[in-house]
Amino acid sequence: MMITVSPSKTHQVEIQAPLQTMQPAFQGEAMRLYARISSWTKDEMMSRMKLSDTLADQVYELYQDQVREKSATAITYYTGLVYKQLCLPQYSQNEWQYIKENLRILSAMYGVLRPQDKVKPYRLDFQMKVPGENLYQSWGILLASYWKSEVIVDLSSNEYGKMLPDDRIRIQFLQRNKKGEWKSQSTKTKMARGKMLDWLIRMQIKTPEEIQAFALDSYVFDSERSLDRTWVFCQR
């Protein structure tokens, strides 16, 4: 069983995981993209990435030589809401082994990352324009043979889930809005993904069927709303 999650825009490079670092599976393609984006002017970054002037300064600096030598393990690099639910300092050796074997992080820059893969600071997602590139298409071709016969449990967003095979098991979280309607609220859903991932790690879940027992933060598996390959958890 392989669990997939999205990356996050927020990141850090100061903390490292207790894992032997490795090069990403598609390092060559990632560095080709990295070099292309590094050659852009600040104005080009602002336009193609739809950035404010202040953020464009930060992203431009991110890609320059004095920063490019920094790197971090993928599992500690991302710091978004999903990752904030993980208790990395508390995990046991067995739990780190589970993370290493069962977790993959999707990325518009790197394609797919193992937790121990080295990541350079970057900013890139599928909403950004790289002239002459179709990132979904190019990563789709490269990833076609990557997954082999693994059962994929998809905890990623719709944006990154498009990188995955159609036969994956998609996990959806729903919450009631003020009108009493069942909707997926972005912040709560990101937190739920992280809490489920933390639970999978701690419980050492081996088969997809075991996931239906997840019941943290008042979430319960909803068999009526779920489909064969789309499993819905509602917050009661």
C-alpha positions as a Markdown table, in Angstrom:
| # | Residue | x | y | z |
|---|---|---|---|---|
| 1 | Met | 0.0 | 0.0 | 0.0 |
| 2 | Met | 1.3 | 3.4 | -1.0 |
| 3 | Ile | 0.0 | 6.7 | 0.6 |
| 4 | Thr | 0.2 | 9.9 | -1.5 |
| 5 | Val | 0.0 | 13.5 | -0.3 |
| 6 | Ser | 0.4 | 16.9 | -1.9 |
| 7 | Pro | 3.3 | 19.2 | -1.2 |
| 8 | Ser | 2.8 | 22.6 | 0.4 |
| 9 | Lys | 3.9 | 26.1 | -0.6 |
| 10 | Thr | 5.4 | 26.7 | 2.9 |
| 11 | His | 8.7 | 25.1 | 3.7 |
| 12 | Gln | 11.9 | 25.1 | 5.7 |
| 13 | Val | 15.4 | 23.6 | 5.3 |
| 14 | Glu | 16.7 | 23.7 | 8.9 |
| 15 | Ile | 15.3 | 20.4 | 10.3 |
| 16 | Gln | 16.3 | 17.1 | 8.8 |
| 17 | Ala | 14.7 | 13.6 | 9.2 |
| 18 | Pro | 16.5 | 10.7 | 10.8 |
| 19 | Leu | 16.8 | 9.0 | 7.5 |
| 20 | Gln | 19.7 | 8.4 | 5.1 |
| 21 | Thr | 19.1 | 10.9 | 2.3 |
| 22 | Met | 18.7 | 9.9 | -1.3 |
| 23 | Gln | 18.3 | 11.5 | -4.7 |
| 24 | Pro | 14.8 | 11.8 | -6.1 |
| 25 | Ala | 13.8 | 9.2 | -8.7 |
| 26 | Phe | 13.5 | 11.9 | -11.3 |
| 27 | Gln | 16.3 | 14.1 | -10.3 |
| 28 | Gly | 17.4 | 14.8 | -13.8 |
| 29 | Glu | 14.0 | 16.1 | -15.0 |
| 30 | Ala | 13.6 | 18.1 | -11.8 |
| 31 | Met | 17.0 | 19.8 | -12.2 |
| 32 | Arg | 16.1 | 20.6 | -15.8 |
| 33 | Leu | 13.0 | 22.4 | -14.7 |
| 34 | Tyr | 14.8 | 24.0 | -11.8 |
| 35 | Ala | 17.4 | 25.4 | -14.2 |
| 36 | Arg | 14.7 | 26.8 | -16.6 |
| 37 | Ile | 12.9 | 28.6 | -13.8 |
| 38 | Ser | 16.2 | 29.9 | -12.2 |
| 39 | Ser | 16.9 | 31.7 | -15.5 |
| 40 | Trp | 13.7 | 33.7 | -15.3 |
| 41 | Thr | 13.7 | 37.4 | -14.4 |
| 42 | Lys | 11.7 | 38.5 | -11.4 |
| 43 | Asp | 9.1 | 40.0 | -13.7 |
| 44 | Glu | 8.8 | 36.7 | -15.5 |
| 45 | Met | 8.3 | 34.9 | -12.3 |
| 46 | Met | 5.7 | 37.4 | -11.2 |
| 47 | Ser | 3.7 | 36.9 | -14.4 |
| 48 | Arg | 4.0 | 33.2 | -14.9 |
| 49 | Met | 3.5 | 32.3 | -11.2 |
| 50 | Lys | 0.9 | 35.0 | -10.5 |
| 51 | Leu | 2.9 | 36.4 | -7.6 |
| 52 | Ser | 2.6 | 39.8 | -5.8 |
| 53 | Asp | 5.7 | 42.1 | -6.1 |
| 54 | Thr | 6.8 | 41.2 | -2.5 |
| 55 | Leu | 6.3 | 37.4 | -3.0 |
| 56 | Ala | 8.1 | 37.6 | -6.4 |
| 57 | Asp | 11.2 | 39.0 | -4.6 |
| 58 | Gln | 11.1 | 36.1 | -2.2 |
| 59 | Val | 10.7 | 33.5 | -4.9 |
| 60 | Tyr | 13.3 | 35.0 | -7.1 |
| 61 | Glu | 15.8 | 34.9 | -4.2 |
| 62 | Leu | 14.8 | 31.3 | -3.6 |
| 63 | Tyr | 16.1 | 30.2 | -7.0 |
| 64 | Gln | 19.4 | 32.2 | -6.9 |
| 65 | Asp | 22.8 | 30.7 | -6.3 |
| 66 | Gln | 23.3 | 31.6 | -2.7 |
| 67 | Val | 20.2 | 29.6 | -1.8 |
| 68 | Arg | 20.3 | 26.7 | -4.2 |
| 69 | Glu | 22.9 | 24.8 | -2.3 |
| 70 | Lys | 20.5 | 24.3 | 0.6 |
| 71 | Ser | 18.4 | 21.1 | 0.8 |
| 72 | Ala | 16.2 | 19.2 | 3.2 |
| 73 | Thr | 14.6 | 15.8 | 3.4 |
| 74 | Ala | 11.2 | 15.9 | 1.7 |
| 75 | Ile | 9.2 | 14.9 | 4.8 |
| 76 | Thr | 10.6 | 17.8 | 6.8 |
| 77 | Tyr | 10.8 | 20.3 | 4.0 |
| 78 | Tyr | 7.1 | 20.9 | 3.7 |
| 79 | Thr | 5.4 | 22.7 | 6.5 |
| 80 | Gly | 1.7 | 23.2 | 5.4 |
| 81 | Leu | -1.4 | 22.2 | 7.3 |
| 82 | Val | -1.1 | 18.5 | 6.4 |
| 83 | Tyr | 2.5 | 18.3 | 7.7 |
| 84 | Lys | 1.7 | 20.2 | 10.9 |
| 85 | Gln | -0.5 | 17.3 | 12.0 |
| 86 | Leu | 2.5 | 15.0 | 12.0 |
| 87 | Cys | 4.5 | 14.4 | 15.2 |
| 88 | Leu | 7.9 | 13.8 | 13.5 |
| 89 | Pro | 10.0 | 14.2 | 16.7 |
| 90 | Gln | 7.9 | 11.6 | 18.5 |
| 91 | Tyr | 7.9 | 8.8 | 15.9 |
| 92 | Ser | 9.7 | 5.6 | 16.7 |
| 93 | Gln | 12.1 | 3.7 | 14.5 |
| 94 | Asn | 9.3 | 1.5 | 13.3 |
| 95 | Glu | 7.1 | 4.5 | 12.5 |
| 96 | Trp | 10.0 | 6.1 | 10.5 |
| 97 | Gln | 10.4 | 2.8 | 8.6 |
| 98 | Tyr | 6.7 | 2.9 | 7.8 |
| 99 | Ile | 7.0 | 6.4 | 6.5 |
| 100 | Lys | 9.9 | 5.5 | 4.4 |
| 101 | Glu | 8.2 | 2.5 | 2.9 |
| 102 | Asn | 4.6 | 3.7 | 2.5 |
| 103 | Leu | 4.6 | 7.5 | 1.9 |
| 104 | Arg | 5.1 | 9.4 | -1.3 |
| 105 | Ile | 4.9 | 13.1 | -1.8 |
| 106 | Leu | 3.7 | 14.4 | -5.1 |
| 107 | Ser | 5.4 | 17.5 | -6.6 |
| 108 | Ala | 5.2 | 19.6 | -9.8 |
| 109 | Met | 9.0 | 20.0 | -9.7 |
| 110 | Tyr | 10.1 | 16.5 | -8.7 |
| 111 | Gly | 7.2 | 14.3 | -9.8 |
| 112 | Val | 7.2 | 12.1 | -6.8 |
| 113 | Leu | 9.3 | 12.1 | -3.7 |
| 114 | Arg | 10.2 | 9.6 | -1.1 |
| 115 | Pro | 10.3 | 11.0 | 2.5 |
| 116 | Gln | 14.1 | 10.7 | 2.6 |
| 117 | Asp | 14.7 | 12.4 | -0.8 |
| 118 | Lys | 16.8 | 15.6 | -0.9 |
| 119 | Val | 14.8 | 18.6 | -1.9 |
| 120 | Lys | 16.1 | 22.0 | -3.0 |
| 121 | Pro | 14.0 | 25.0 | -2.0 |
| 122 | Tyr | 11.5 | 25.8 | -4.8 |
| 123 | Arg | 8.1 | 27.1 | -5.7 |
| 124 | Leu | 6.1 | 25.4 | -8.5 |
| 125 | Asp | 2.6 | 24.0 | -8.9 |
| 126 | Phe | 0.4 | 23.0 | -11.7 |
| 127 | Gln | -1.3 | 26.4 | -11.9 |
| 128 | Met | 1.9 | 28.1 | -12.9 |
| 129 | Lys | 3.0 | 28.5 | -16.5 |
| 130 | Val | 6.3 | 27.1 | -17.7 |
| 131 | Pro | 6.5 | 28.0 | -21.4 |
| 132 | Gly | 6.7 | 25.0 | -23.7 |
| 133 | Glu | 5.9 | 22.6 | -20.9 |
| 134 | Asn | 2.8 | 20.5 | -20.1 |
| 135 | Leu | 3.7 | 19.4 | -16.6 |
| 136 | Tyr | 0.8 | 17.0 | -16.2 |
| 137 | Gln | 1.6 | 15.3 | -19.5 |
| 138 | Ser | 5.4 | 15.0 | -18.9 |
| 139 | Trp | 5.0 | 13.8 | -15.4 |
| 140 | Gly | 2.2 | 11.4 | -16.4 |
| 141 | Ile | 4.5 | 9.7 | -18.9 |
| 142 | Leu | 7.4 | 9.4 | -16.4 |
| 143 | Leu | 5.2 | 8.2 | -13.6 |
| 144 | Ala | 3.3 | 5.6 | -15.7 |
| 145 | Ser | 5.7 | 2.8 | -14.8 |
| 146 | Tyr | 6.7 | 4.1 | -11.3 |
| 147 | Trp | 3.7 | 2.8 | -9.3 |
| 148 | Lys | 4.0 | -0.8 | -10.5 |
| 149 | Ser | 1.3 | -2.9 | -8.8 |
| 150 | Glu | 0.9 | -0.9 | -5.5 |
| 151 | Val | -2.5 | 0.0 | -4.2 |
| 152 | Ile | -2.5 | 3.8 | -3.9 |
| 153 | Val | -4.4 | 5.5 | -1.1 |
| 154 | Asp | -4.7 | 9.1 | -2.3 |
| 155 | Leu | -4.7 | 11.8 | 0.4 |
| 156 | Ser | -3.6 | 14.5 | -2.0 |
| 157 | Ser | -5.7 | 17.4 | -3.4 |
| 158 | Asn | -7.5 | 17.3 | -6.8 |
| 159 | Glu | -4.6 | 19.3 | -8.4 |
| 160 | Tyr | -2.1 | 16.6 | -7.5 |
| 161 | Gly | -4.4 | 13.6 | -7.7 |
| 162 | Lys | -4.5 | 14.1 | -11.5 |
| 163 | Met | -0.9 | 12.7 | -11.5 |
| 164 | Leu | -2.1 | 9.3 | -10.2 |
| 165 | Pro | -3.6 | 6.2 | -11.9 |
| 166 | Asp | -7.4 | 6.2 | -12.1 |
| 167 | Asp | -7.7 | 3.0 | -10.0 |
| 168 | Arg | -6.3 | 4.7 | -6.9 |
| 169 | Ile | -8.4 | 4.9 | -3.7 |
| 170 | Arg | -9.4 | 8.5 | -3.2 |
| 171 | Ile | -10.0 | 9.7 | 0.3 |
| 172 | Gln | -12.5 | 12.6 | 0.7 |
| 173 | Phe | -13.4 | 14.5 | 3.8 |
| 174 | Leu | -16.7 | 16.4 | 4.2 |
| 175 | Gln | -17.9 | 18.8 | 6.9 |
| 176 | Arg | -21.2 | 20.6 | 7.4 |
| 177 | Asn | -21.3 | 24.3 | 6.4 |
| 178 | Lys | -23.5 | 26.9 | 8.1 |
| 179 | Lys | -26.5 | 25.8 | 5.9 |
| 180 | Gly | -26.1 | 22.3 | 7.1 |
| 181 | Glu | -24.8 | 21.1 | 3.7 |
| 182 | Trp | -22.0 | 18.6 | 3.4 |
| 183 | Lys | -19.0 | 20.3 | 1.7 |
| 184 | Ser | -15.3 | 19.9 | 1.7 |
| 185 | Gln | -13.8 | 22.9 | 3.5 |
| 186 | Ser | -10.2 | 23.5 | 2.5 |
| 187 | Thr | -8.6 | 24.2 | 5.9 |
| 188 | Lys | -10.5 | 21.4 | 7.7 |
| 189 | Thr | -9.8 | 18.9 | 4.9 |
| 190 | Lys | -6.1 | 19.6 | 4.9 |
| 191 | Met | -6.0 | 19.1 | 8.7 |
| 192 | Ala | -8.0 | 15.9 | 8.3 |
| 193 | Arg | -5.6 | 14.5 | 5.7 |
| 194 | Gly | -2.7 | 15.2 | 8.1 |
| 195 | Lys | -4.4 | 13.6 | 11.0 |
| 196 | Met | -5.3 | 10.5 | 9.0 |
| 197 | Leu | -1.7 | 10.2 | 7.8 |
| 198 | Asp | -0.4 | 10.5 | 11.4 |
| 199 | Trp | -2.9 | 7.8 | 12.4 |
| 200 | Leu | -1.8 | 5.5 | 9.5 |
| 201 | Ile | 1.8 | 5.9 | 10.7 |
| 202 | Arg | 1.1 | 5.3 | 14.3 |
| 203 | Met | -1.3 | 2.4 | 13.7 |
| 204 | Gln | 1.0 | 0.9 | 11.1 |
| 205 | Ile | -1.9 | 0.3 | 8.7 |
| 206 | Lys | -1.1 | -2.2 | 6.1 |
| 207 | Thr | -4.3 | -2.7 | 4.0 |
| 208 | Pro | -6.7 | -0.1 | 2.6 |
| 209 | Glu | -9.7 | -1.8 | 4.3 |
| 210 | Glu | -8.3 | -0.9 | 7.7 |
| 211 | Ile | -8.5 | 2.8 | 6.9 |
| 212 | Gln | -12.3 | 2.7 | 7.2 |
| 213 | Ala | -11.9 | 2.4 | 11.0 |
| 214 | Phe | -10.4 | 6.0 | 11.1 |
| 215 | Ala | -12.5 | 8.0 | 13.6 |
| 216 | Leu | -10.5 | 11.0 | 14.9 |
| 217 | Asp | -12.0 | 14.5 | 15.2 |
| 218 | Ser | -15.5 | 13.0 | 14.9 |
| 219 | Tyr | -14.9 | 11.7 | 11.3 |
| 220 | Val | -16.6 | 8.5 | 10.4 |
| 221 | Phe | -16.6 | 6.4 | 7.2 |
| 222 | Asp | -19.8 | 7.0 | 5.3 |
| 223 | Ser | -20.6 | 3.9 | 3.2 |
| 224 | Glu | -23.6 | 5.5 | 1.6 |
| 225 | Arg | -21.7 | 8.4 | 0.1 |
| 226 | Ser | -18.6 | 6.3 | -0.7 |
| 227 | Leu | -18.0 | 4.6 | -4.0 |
| 228 | Asp | -15.8 | 1.6 | -4.8 |
| 229 | Arg | -12.6 | 3.8 | -5.3 |
| 230 | Thr | -13.8 | 7.0 | -3.5 |
| 231 | Trp | -14.1 | 6.7 | 0.2 |
| 232 | Val | -15.9 | 9.5 | 2.1 |
| 233 | Phe | -15.4 | 10.4 | 5.7 |
| 234 | Cys | -17.9 | 12.8 | 7.2 |
| 235 | Gln | -17.3 | 14.9 | 10.3 |
| 236 | Arg | -20.4 | 14.3 | 12.5 |
